[in-house]
């Protein structure tokens, strides 16, 4: 092989090596871009799951609070009915007692 032919082979090999290197760089960039896209999709998916979980927890907490409020209101209604019934049964005595206290006939 003549020096000229050897030089052509070397230059050809150099060009081929540069093409392989350029292709490798492109593949690396595509890989990083794909990886970044998958990472973003995973992040979005996890954020969506977290938002759904928070919404469910808020809904459950509201339902529990509403149940507690209903029970308290029911208990309060029952107590008020008992107080009203007690007042109605003792109305005349309570009015008389208050009248005596106001006019000073009773010290208590």
N, C-alpha and C positions, 0 to 999 in steps of 0.2 A: 504494500500500500504506500502510495506516494504521500509526501507531507501535505500536499494539497487535499488529497482525499481524506487523510486523517483529520485535517482541520475541518472539512465539511462534516465529518461524522461527529466530531467534538461539538461543533456549532449546532448541528442538528440535535444532538443529545441535550445540549444546553437549552435549546428552544423547547424541547419536549419536557424537560425538567421544569422550566418556567410555567408551561401550560398545566402540568400536574400540580404545581404549587398554587397557581391561581385557582384551579378547580378546588383544591383542598381548602383554600381560604373562603371561597364561595360556599362550600358545604358547611364550613365552620360558622359562617355568618347566618346561613339558613337554620342551622341547628340552634344557634343562640336565639334567633328570632322565634322559632317554633317553641323553644323552651320558655321564652318570656311570655309568649301568647298562652301557653298551657298554664304557666304560673298565674297569669292574670285571670284566666278562666276559673282556676281552682280558688283563687282569692274571692272572685265574685260569687262563686257557688257557696263558699263558706260564709260569706257575709249575708247572702240570702237565707241560708239556714239559720244563722244567728238572729236575723230579723224576724223570721217565722217563729223561732223559739221565744223571743222576747214578746212578740204579739200574743202567743199562746199563754205565756205566764201572766201577762197583763189581763187577758180575758179571764183566766182562772181566778186571779186575785180579785177582779171586779165581781165575779160571780160569788166568791166566798164572802166578800164584803156586803154584797146585796143580800145574801142569805142572813148574815149576822144582823144587818139593819132590819130586815123583816122580822126576825125573832125578837129583837129589842123593841120594835114598834108594837108587836103583838103583846109582849110582856107589859109594856107601858099601857097599852089599851086595857089590858086586864086589870092592872093596878088602878087605873083611873075609874074603871067601872066599879071596882070594889070601894074606892073612896066615895064615889057618887052614891052608891047604895048605902054606905055607912052614913054619909051626910043626910041622905033622904030619910033614913030611919031615925036619925037623931036630930033632924032639922029644927024642930020646935025647941028642943032642949038647948041646942047650940045657939040659936037666935036669942033665947031667953038669957043664957049665960053671957053672951056678948053684950046684950042690952044692960044687964046688971053691972058688968064691968065698966061700960061707957058712962053710965049715970052715977057710978060710984056706990051702988048698993052691994056690990060684991068686990072683995079686995083681990080676987084672982080671976 
